[in-house]
Amino acid sequence: MTEPLTPADLEPDPEAASPKKGHAPRSLKDWALRLSPIVALAALVILAFAMGWNKYLSMEMLREHGLNLQAFAAEQFLLALVIFIAVYALATASTIPGPVFLTLLGGMMFGPLVGALAQATGATLGSIAIYMLYRSAIGTWLRAKFEADAGMMHRIATGIDRNAFVTLLTLRLIPSVPFVLINATAGMVAAPLRPYIAATFLGLLPSTYIYTWIGSGLGDLLRQGVQPDLNMLVSKFFWPLMGVAFLSILLPLMIKGGQAWYNRHRKRMA
């Protein structure tokens, strides 16, 4: 509920005509400067699609370049690892669709465990960039507006403040929740940075490990001369993909049921 109006709210304030420092309406130039990073990001995404760069993140890329990149990783492991993390961070920050194929490539190049850790590291770095972009551009203004309105978004932001790690970890564990949306929302509500980073990295690992394990299997098929496609991917790795489906469908239900049980238990103990 909003705060009740006070007499001071109803009577004109002589100081209202001259806004206090820090509360003056933002000028068009100020808004242009604040929103310029978001505009630049949108321009980068449009450029990527116009140039066809998104086509490199595909099954065709894995078939044509997978074995060569795998050999490169075997010869120059640390250099390949650094490049992979940087490319994944850039792909995440640019919000270009198709990182799942990069994740499969990570499994082909480095194996399931190292590939999953490398992917989670790159995705976390890219997520931090998007988080900071939204927080610096409009996050502070939105957070102040939420607090002033004292409405639903203020309660959401306060809830994230109170238990940011658990809330963000739950969202990250569910692959069906849009990854980019979490990054932008966390920045807009000015979520605490350290739990955001920890929840992002840890929450990515379960589904990422499944994909890198599949990628490692695809590397074995390519070395055998098999040219896999999406249909083969589904049939050959049906059960691992069901693991991703489990995280997307059943995990939210389990989390909701666990929260309901915890709330009932806390009420009985009160």
C-alpha positions in Angstrom: 0.0 0.0 0.0 1.2 3.5 -0.7 1.9 5.9 2.2 -1.0 8.2 3.1 -0.9 11.8 2.0 0.3 14.3 4.6 -0.6 18.0 4.8 2.8 18.8 3.4 1.9 16.8 0.3 -1.3 18.9 -0.2 0.1 22.3 0.4 2.4 24.0 -2.1 6.0 24.0 -1.1 7.9 27.2 -1.8 11.1 25.2 -2.4 9.3 23.0 -5.0 9.8 25.6 -7.7 13.5 25.2 -7.4 14.3 21.5 -7.3 16.9 20.4 -4.8 20.2 19.1 -6.0 20.0 15.5 -7.1 16.2 15.7 -7.7 16.1 18.0 -10.7 14.4 16.6 -13.8 16.9 15.0 -16.2 17.5 16.8 -19.4 17.2 15.3 -22.8 21.0 15.3 -23.2 21.4 13.5 -19.9 19.0 10.8 -20.9 20.7 10.5 -24.3 24.0 10.0 -22.5 22.6 7.5 -20.1 20.8 5.4 -22.7 23.6 5.5 -25.3 25.1 2.2 -24.0 21.8 0.4 -24.5 21.4 2.0 -28.0 25.0 0.9 -28.8 24.2 -2.6 -27.7 21.0 -2.7 -29.9 23.1 -1.4 -32.8 25.6 -4.1 -32.3 22.9 -6.8 -32.3 21.4 -5.4 -35.5 24.9 -5.2 -37.1 25.6 -8.8 -36.1 22.4 -10.0 -37.8 22.9 -7.8 -40.8 26.4 -9.2 -41.3 25.3 -12.7 -40.7 27.6 -13.3 -37.8 24.9 -15.2 -35.9 25.1 -17.9 -38.6 28.5 -18.9 -37.1 26.7 -20.1 -34.0 25.1 -23.2 -35.6 25.4 -26.9 -36.0 27.1 -26.2 -39.4 29.9 -24.4 -37.5 30.4 -27.4 -35.3 30.6 -29.7 -38.3 33.0 -27.6 -40.3 35.3 -26.3 -37.6 34.8 -28.5 -34.6 37.7 -30.9 -35.2 40.1 -28.0 -36.1 39.2 -26.1 -33.0 39.5 -29.3 -30.9 43.0 -29.8 -32.3 43.9 -26.2 -31.5 42.7 -26.6 -27.9 44.9 -29.7 -27.6 48.0 -27.9 -28.8 47.4 -24.5 -27.2 45.2 -25.3 -24.2 45.5 -22.1 -22.2 45.3 -19.8 -25.2 42.3 -21.6 -26.5 40.7 -21.5 -23.1 41.2 -17.7 -22.8 39.9 -17.1 -26.3 36.8 -19.3 -25.7 36.0 -17.5 -22.5 36.4 -14.1 -24.1 34.2 -15.1 -27.1 31.5 -16.5 -24.9 31.5 -13.3 -22.8 31.2 -11.2 -25.9 28.4 -13.4 -27.2 26.5 -13.2 -23.9 27.0 -9.4 -23.6 25.8 -8.9 -27.2 22.7 -11.0 -26.6 23.1 -12.7 -30.0 21.2 -16.0 -30.0 23.0 -19.3 -30.4 25.3 -19.6 -27.4 24.1 -23.2 -26.9 26.3 -24.1 -29.9 29.2 -22.4 -28.3 28.5 -24.5 -25.2 28.6 -27.6 -27.3 31.8 -26.4 -28.8 33.3 -25.9 -25.3 32.6 -29.6 -24.6 34.2 -30.6 -27.8 37.3 -28.5 -27.2 37.8 -29.0 -23.4 35.6 -31.9 -22.3 32.5 -31.7 -20.1 34.1 -30.4 -16.8 36.5 -27.8 -18.1 34.1 -26.8 -20.8 31.3 -26.2 -18.3 33.6 -24.1 -16.1 34.8 -22.1 -19.1 31.3 -21.5 -20.3 30.0 -20.5 -16.9 33.0 -18.1 -16.6 32.4 -16.5 -20.0 28.6 -16.3 -19.5 29.1 -14.7 -16.0 31.5 -12.1 -17.4 29.1 -11.2 -20.2 26.2 -11.1 -17.7 28.1 -8.7 -15.5 28.6 -6.4 -18.5 24.8 -6.4 -19.2 24.0 -5.9 -15.5 26.3 -2.9 -15.2 25.0 -1.5 -18.5 21.4 -1.5 -17.3 22.3 -0.5 -13.8 24.4 2.5 -14.8 22.0 3.6 -17.6 18.6 3.4 -15.9 18.9 1.2 -12.9 19.5 3.9 -10.3 16.7 6.0 -11.7 14.3 3.0 -11.8 15.2 1.9 -8.3 14.5 5.4 -7.0 11.2 5.4 -8.8 10.3 2.0 -7.4 11.0 3.2 -3.9 9.0 6.3 -4.4 6.0 4.4 -5.8 6.2 1.7 -3.1 4.4 -0.7 -5.4 5.0 -4.2 -6.7 8.4 -3.5 -8.3 9.6 -2.0 -5.1 8.6 -5.2 -3.3 10.4 -7.3 -5.9 13.5 -5.3 -5.6 13.3 -5.5 -1.8 12.9 -9.2 -2.0 16.0 -9.5 -4.1 17.9 -7.4 -1.6 16.7 -9.6 1.2 17.5 -12.9 -0.4 19.3 -12.1 -3.7 21.4 -15.2 -3.9 18.6 -17.7 -3.5 16.2 -15.8 -5.8 18.7 -15.3 -8.6 20.1 -18.9 -8.2 16.6 -20.3 -8.6 16.1 -18.3 -11.8 19.5 -19.3 -13.2 18.9 -23.0 -12.5 15.8 -22.9 -14.8 17.0 -22.9 -18.4 13.6 -21.8 -19.8 13.9 -18.5 -18.0 15.4 -16.1 -20.6 19.0 -15.5 -19.7 19.1 -11.9 -21.0 16.0 -11.0 -19.2 17.5 -12.0 -15.8 20.6 -9.9 -16.6 18.6 -6.8 -17.5 16.1 -7.1 -14.7 18.9 -7.6 -12.1 20.5 -4.4 -13.3 17.3 -2.4 -13.4 16.4 -3.3 -9.8 20.0 -2.7 -8.8 20.4 -6.2 -7.3 23.5 -6.7 -5.1 26.5 -7.5 -7.3 28.3 -10.2 -5.4 25.3 -12.6 -4.9 24.4 -11.9 -8.6 27.8 -13.1 -9.7 27.8 -16.1 -7.5 24.2 -17.1 -8.4 25.0 -16.7 -12.1 28.1 -18.9 -12.1 26.7 -21.7 -9.9 23.2 -21.6 -11.4 24.6 -22.1 -14.9 26.7 -25.2 -14.1 24.0 -28.0 -14.1 22.5 -27.4 -17.5 25.9 -26.3 -18.9 27.5 -29.5 -17.8 24.8 -31.5 -19.7 25.4 -29.5 -22.9 29.2 -29.8 -22.7 28.9 -33.5 -22.1 26.8 -33.7 -25.3 29.4 -31.5 -27.1 32.1 -34.0 -26.0 30.1 -36.8 -27.5 29.6 -34.8 -30.7 33.4 -34.5 -30.9 33.7 -38.3 -30.8 31.2 -38.6 -33.6 33.1 -36.1 -35.8 36.3 -38.0 -35.3 34.5 -41.1 -36.5 33.5 -39.3 -39.7 29.9 -38.9 -38.7 28.3 -35.6 -39.7 25.7 -35.0 -37.0 22.6 -32.8 -37.5 19.9 -31.7 -35.0 17.8 -34.8 -35.5 20.7 -37.0 -34.7 21.5 -34.8 -31.7 18.0 -35.3 -30.3 18.0 -39.1 -30.9 21.6 -39.7 -29.8 21.5 -37.6 -26.7 17.8 -37.9 -25.8 18.2 -38.6 -22.0 20.8 -35.8 -21.4 18.4 -33.4 -23.2 15.6 -34.7 -20.9 17.8 -33.6 -18.0 17.6 -30.1 -19.4 13.9 -30.4 -19.8 13.7 -31.6 -16.2 15.5 -28.4 -15.1 13.1 -26.3 -17.2 9.8 -28.0 -16.3 10.0 -30.0 -13.1 12.5 -27.9 -11.2 10.1 -24.8 -11.0 7.4 -27.1 -9.6 9.7 -28.6 -7.1 11.0 -25.2 -6.0 7.4 -23.9 -5.6 6.4 -26.9 -3.6 9.4 -26.6 -1.4 8.7 -22.9 -0.8 5.0 -23.8 0.1 6.2 -26.5 2.5 8.7 -24.1 4.1 6.1 -21.4 4.6 3.6 -23.8 6.2 6.3 -25.2 8.5 7.4 -21.7 9.5 3.8 -20.8 10.3 3.4 -23.9 12.5 6.6 -23.1 14.3 5.6 -19.5 14.9 
